[in-house]
Amino acid sequence: AFALLSRIDELALILLDMQMPDMSGPDFLVMLEEKLPDVVKNVPVVFLSAMDRAPMSKAWGFIRKPMDIDKFLEAVHHFIEMGANQSKTLSKDRILEVTVL
């Protein structure tokens, strides 16, 4: 996954499930920051989760599952716009939850 991410020229958003088969989304994000810090610095990372909230991390927010496809696409567009329009300085209060039931 890291090799693939490093080859993409224009990355607008990274969606990570909180519970992947080999590791958790937060664990992957920590490894991503170690291996490709510029990606984490410049690209919004968003968790997909059925939990009530995501852990504090470098993620910009989370989208709650299950989800309606139209609302999911709206949330994805929202996070892409955030990445394009806002400062890349992360803060605890910028973690955004989007519920797309």
N, C-alpha and C positions, 0 to 999 in steps of 0.2 A: 504494500500500500504506500509506503514512504517513497519508493522509487517512482511509482506512478504519479504521486503528487508533485514530485520534484520536476517531472517532465511537462506538466501542464503550464502553459504560458499565462493564461488569463483565468484565474480561479476566483469565482465570485462568492462561494459559500461552501462550507463543509458541514454536512449533516452526519452526526454520530448517534447511533443508538446507545442508550445507557447500558444495555446488556447484550454484548456481542458474544459469539461462540468462544473465542479465544481470550478475550480480555474485556474489561468494561470500557465504555466510552471515555470516562475521565482518565483511566490509565493510558488509553491510546493518545489522548490529548497531551498528557505529560510527555510521553515518548515523542510525539510530533514536535512539541516545543523544543526538546533536546536535539532532535535531528534536523528540523527545518524551522528554526525560530522566526525567520522572515515570513513564512506562511502564516503562523499563528499571529504574528504582529499585524499582518495586513489583510487577512481574510476572516470574515465572521465565521465562528464555529458555533453550531447550534446542536443541542442534544435533542433526541427524540426520546420521550419517556412516558410511561404509564404512571409514574410516581407523581406525588403532589408538587415536588420541586426538585430542581437539580442542585448538586453540590456546588459550592463556591469553586470556581476555576477560572480559566481564561476564556471560557465559553461566553458568548454574547447573550445567550438565553437558551430557552428550550421550548419545544412544541410538544404538547401533551397528546398522548395516544389514548384511545383510538381517535381517528380523525376523518372528517369529511374531506374528500379530495379537493373540492373547490376552496374550502377554507384553508387547507394545507398549502395549496399553491399561493393563496393570498399571503399567508404567513411567510413562506419562503421568499416571495417578492419583497415583503416588508424588510426582512433581514438583509437581503441583497442591497436594498436601497439604503439601509442603515450603514452598511459597509462602504457604499459609494459616497455617502453624504456627510458622515460624521467623523469626528476625530478618532484616531485609532488608540487613544489613551483609554485603557480599561479602568473601570472603577466598580466597586461593589454594587452601587445603586443602578448600574446599567444592565444588570441581568434582567432579562425580560421574559416573561411567560406568555405564551400564546396558546390558548386552549382552542382547539379546532375540532370540537365534537360534532 
